[in-house]
C-alpha cells in the first residue's frame, strides 16, 4: 500500500533475482479498511516510493490514481475468503480479508504475473492469498519472504511511522514476546497455554495493549496442543492508537 521500507524493497530484489520483468503495485486499498480505521491518514509518499522501486530493480510500477480506477461505478463482485480468514486479524477486522482478496485477485488478473512476492510479517494474509490463488486457478505462484527487522527486532511496517518516540521504544515488546516464547519452547515447554501467557506478559511489560497472542498451525492456522517447532506465534498489540502485528515460527531464532 505504499510508504515503502526495506521490507518492501527486499521483495522487489527477490523478484528481480527470479524474473526478468518485475512489476510493483502501489495502491491504498479502501475495501480492506474498516469504518474506524486509518484509511484517511495512512502514510503516503509516491515520489519516494517510485525512487525506491527504481533503485531496487522494478521494471515498472502500477499505481492507480484513485479508488475509482480499481472500483469503477457499478462494481459489485468481491472475493470472499474462507475459514483461514475467520481468526486472528480476520476476527478483529471484519471484511478486511474480503477487501484484500478482491484487490489482489484483480491485480493478478491485470498482471498475469507468474509469481507474486509477499512478506511474512502479514503471514495470515500470505496464507489466505496463496489459498485463493490455488482455489481460483489464478496461475500466479504466491511466494513468501522473511520478515525484515530493525536492529532491535521490531518488524518493519509502514505504520511504524505513527509511533511517538516513547511508543517506538516500547514497540520492541513484540519482538521480546516472540523471543521469550521461543526460549521457553526451546527449554521444553510444549503447552500452548503457558507459552501464550508468556507472550501476553511480555507485551504488557512493555506497556502494549494486547489484541491477541496465539499459537497456530503455519498452514491451516488452526490451534492445536501440544505445539511443535513448525507452529507460529501470532501477535497483535496496540502502542497508543497504533496497531502492530508480528509472528514467527517457534523453531526459528531470527
C-alpha positions as CSV (number, residue, x, y, z in Angstrom):
1,X,0.0,0.0,0.0
2,X,2.9,2.3,-0.4
3,X,5.2,4.2,2.0
4,X,7.8,1.6,1.1
5,X,10.5,0.4,3.5
6,X,13.3,-2.1,3.3
7,X,10.9,-5.0,3.8
8,X,9.1,-4.0,0.6
9,X,12.3,-3.4,-1.4
10,X,13.6,-6.8,-0.3
11,X,10.6,-8.3,-2.2
12,X,11.5,-6.3,-5.3
13,X,15.1,-7.5,-5.1
14,X,13.9,-11.1,-4.7
15,X,11.6,-10.8,-7.7
16,X,14.4,-9.3,-9.7
17,X,16.6,-12.4,-9.0
18,X,13.7,-14.7,-10.1
19,X,12.4,-12.9,-13.2
20,X,13.4,-10.5,-16.0
21,X,10.4,-8.3,-15.5
22,X,9.3,-7.0,-12.1
23,X,6.0,-5.1,-11.6
24,X,5.3,-3.3,-8.3
25,X,1.7,-2.3,-7.4
26,X,1.1,0.6,-5.1
27,X,-2.5,1.2,-4.0
28,X,-4.0,2.2,-0.7
29,X,-7.0,-0.2,-1.0
30,X,-10.1,1.3,0.7
31,X,-12.0,-2.0,0.7
32,X,-9.7,-3.6,3.3
33,X,-10.2,-0.8,5.8
34,X,-12.9,-0.8,8.4
35,X,-15.1,2.3,9.1
36,X,-13.0,3.4,12.1
37,X,-9.6,2.5,10.7
38,X,-6.8,4.7,9.3
39,X,-7.6,4.9,5.6
40,X,-7.5,8.7,5.6
41,X,-4.2,9.1,7.4
42,X,-2.4,6.1,6.1
43,X,1.1,7.4,5.2
44,X,1.7,8.1,1.5
45,X,4.9,9.1,-0.4
46,X,4.5,8.1,-4.0
47,X,7.6,10.0,-5.3
48,X,9.7,8.4,-2.6
49,X,8.2,5.0,-3.4
50,X,9.0,5.3,-7.1
51,X,12.6,6.2,-6.4
52,X,12.9,3.1,-4.1
53,X,11.3,0.9,-6.7
54,X,13.7,2.0,-9.4
55,X,16.7,1.6,-7.1
56,X,15.6,-2.0,-6.1
57,X,15.2,-3.1,-9.7
58,X,11.5,-2.7,-10.5
59,X,10.7,-2.7,-14.3
60,X,7.5,-0.6,-13.8
61,X,5.0,0.5,-11.2
62,X,1.3,0.3,-11.4
63,X,-0.1,3.0,-9.0
64,X,-3.8,3.7,-9.6
65,X,-4.5,7.4,-9.1
66,X,-7.9,6.9,-7.4
67,X,-10.1,4.1,-5.9
68,X,-12.4,4.5,-8.9
69,X,-9.7,3.2,-11.2
70,X,-9.8,-0.1,-9.4
71,X,-13.5,0.0,-8.4
72,X,-15.4,1.8,-11.2
73,X,-19.1,2.8,-11.0
74,X,-21.2,-0.3,-10.7
75,X,-18.5,-2.5,-9.2
76,X,-20.2,-5.3,-7.2
77,X,-18.1,-8.5,-7.3
78,X,-16.0,-9.4,-4.3
79,X,-13.8,-12.4,-3.4
80,X,-14.9,-14.0,-0.1
81,X,-12.1,-15.8,1.8
82,X,-12.9,-19.0,3.7
83,X,-12.1,-20.3,7.2
84,X,-8.5,-19.1,7.0
85,X,-9.8,-15.5,7.4
86,X,-12.0,-16.3,10.5
87,X,-9.3,-16.0,13.2
88,X,-6.6,-13.6,14.2
89,X,-6.8,-10.3,12.2
90,X,-9.8,-11.7,10.3
91,X,-11.8,-11.9,13.6
92,X,-10.7,-8.4,14.7
93,X,-11.1,-6.6,11.4
94,X,-14.4,-7.8,9.8
95,X,-14.3,-7.6,6.0
96,X,-10.6,-6.9,5.9
97,X,-9.5,-10.0,4.0
98,X,-12.5,-9.7,1.7
99,X,-11.0,-6.4,0.6
100,X,-7.5,-7.9,0.4
101,X,-8.6,-10.9,-1.7
102,X,-10.6,-8.8,-4.0
103,X,-7.9,-6.3,-4.9
104,X,-5.2,-9.0,-5.1
105,X,-7.3,-11.1,-7.4
106,X,-7.8,-8.0,-9.6
107,X,-4.1,-7.3,-9.6
108,X,-3.3,-10.9,-10.5
109,X,-5.8,-10.8,-13.4
110,X,-4.4,-7.5,-14.7
111,X,-0.8,-8.5,-14.5
112,X,-1.0,-12.2,-15.4
113,X,2.1,-12.5,-13.1
114,X,3.9,-15.8,-13.0
115,X,4.9,-15.2,-9.3
116,X,4.0,-12.7,-6.6
117,X,6.1,-12.0,-3.6
118,X,4.6,-11.2,-0.2
119,X,6.3,-10.5,3.2
120,X,5.8,-13.0,6.0
121,X,5.0,-10.2,8.5
122,X,1.5,-10.4,7.2
123,X,1.6,-14.1,7.5
124,X,-2.2,-14.7,7.7
125,X,-2.6,-12.6,4.5
126,X,0.1,-14.7,2.8
127,X,-1.7,-18.0,3.6
128,X,-5.0,-16.6,2.5
129,X,-3.8,-15.2,-0.8
130,X,-1.9,-18.4,-1.5
131,X,-5.1,-20.5,-0.9
132,X,-7.1,-18.1,-3.1
133,X,-4.7,-18.3,-6.0
134,X,-4.8,-22.1,-5.8
135,X,-8.6,-22.4,-5.3
136,X,-9.4,-20.0,-8.2
137,X,-6.7,-21.3,-10.6
138,X,-5.3,-17.8,-11.0
139,X,-2.0,-19.1,-12.4
140,X,0.2,-17.0,-10.1
141,X,2.6,-18.7,-7.7
142,X,2.5,-16.9,-4.3
143,X,5.9,-16.8,-2.6
144,X,6.6,-15.7,1.0
145,X,9.8,-13.8,2.0
146,X,11.2,-13.4,5.5
147,X,10.4,-10.5,7.8
148,X,12.8,-7.6,7.7
149,X,13.5,-6.1,11.1
150,X,15.2,-3.2,12.7
151,X,18.4,-3.8,14.7
152,X,16.3,-4.1,17.9
153,X,14.0,-6.7,16.4
154,X,10.9,-4.5,15.5
155,X,9.4,-5.7,12.3
156,X,9.4,-3.1,9.6
157,X,6.0,-1.7,8.9
158,X,4.6,1.5,7.2
159,X,2.5,2.0,10.3
160,X,5.7,2.4,12.4
161,X,5.7,6.0,11.2
162,X,2.7,6.6,13.5
163,X,4.7,5.8,16.7
164,X,5.9,8.5,19.0
165,X,9.5,8.1,20.4
166,X,8.1,6.5,23.6
167,X,5.8,4.2,21.7
168,X,8.7,3.2,19.3
169,X,10.8,2.3,22.3
170,X,8.0,0.1,23.7
171,X,7.2,-1.5,20.4
172,X,10.2,-3.8,20.8
173,X,7.9,-5.7,23.1
174,X,6.5,-7.6,20.2
175,X,10.0,-9.0,19.4
176,X,10.7,-9.6,23.1
177,X,7.5,-11.6,23.4
178,X,8.4,-13.7,20.4
179,X,12.0,-14.4,21.7
180,X,10.7,-15.2,25.2
181,X,8.2,-17.7,23.8
182,X,10.9,-19.3,21.6
183,X,13.2,-19.6,24.6
184,X,10.6,-21.3,26.7
185,X,9.8,-23.7,23.9
186,X,13.5,-24.5,23.5
187,X,13.7,-25.3,27.2
188,X,10.9,-27.9,26.8
189,X,7.6,-26.1,27.2
190,X,5.1,-27.6,24.7
191,X,1.8,-26.5,26.2
192,X,0.3,-23.6,24.2
193,X,-1.4,-22.0,27.2
194,X,1.7,-21.1,29.2
195,X,3.5,-20.0,26.1
196,X,0.7,-17.7,25.0
197,X,0.5,-16.3,28.6
198,X,4.2,-15.6,28.5
199,X,3.8,-13.6,25.3
200,X,0.9,-11.6,26.8
201,X,3.0,-10.8,29.9
202,X,6.0,-9.7,27.8
203,X,3.8,-7.4,25.8
204,X,2.2,-5.9,28.9
205,X,5.6,-5.3,30.5
206,X,6.3,-3.0,27.6
207,X,3.1,-1.1,28.0
208,X,1.4,-2.6,25.0
209,X,-2.4,-3.3,24.9
210,X,-2.7,-6.9,23.7
211,X,-5.1,-7.7,20.9
212,X,-4.0,-11.3,20.5
213,X,-1.1,-13.7,21.2
214,X,-1.9,-17.1,19.7
215,X,0.0,-20.2,18.6
216,X,-1.4,-21.6,15.3
217,X,-0.6,-24.1,12.6
218,X,1.5,-22.5,9.8
219,X,-0.7,-23.9,7.0
220,X,-4.2,-24.3,8.4
221,X,-4.0,-21.5,11.0
222,X,-5.8,-23.8,13.4
223,X,-5.0,-24.1,17.1
224,X,-3.6,-27.4,18.4
225,X,-1.8,-28.7,21.5
226,X,0.9,-29.7,22.2
227,X,2.8,-27.4,20.0
228,X,5.8,-28.2,17.8
229,X,8.6,-26.2,16.2
230,X,6.7,-25.6,12.9
231,X,3.8,-23.7,14.7
232,X,3.9,-19.9,14.6
233,X,3.2,-17.4,17.3
234,X,0.9,-14.6,16.0
235,X,1.0,-11.3,17.9
236,X,-1.1,-8.1,17.6
237,X,-0.9,-5.2,20.0
238,X,-1.6,-1.5,20.3
239,X,1.0,1.1,21.2
240,X,-1.1,4.1,21.7
241,X,-3.5,4.2,18.8
242,X,-1.2,2.2,16.5
243,X,-1.9,-1.5,16.0
244,X,1.2,-3.6,15.1
245,X,1.5,-7.2,14.2
246,X,4.3,-9.8,14.2
247,X,4.8,-13.5,14.0
248,X,7.4,-16.2,13.9
249,X,7.9,-20.0,14.0
250,X,8.7,-21.5,17.3
251,X,11.7,-23.3,15.9
252,X,13.3,-20.3,14.3
253,X,15.7,-17.8,16.0
254,X,15.7,-14.8,13.6
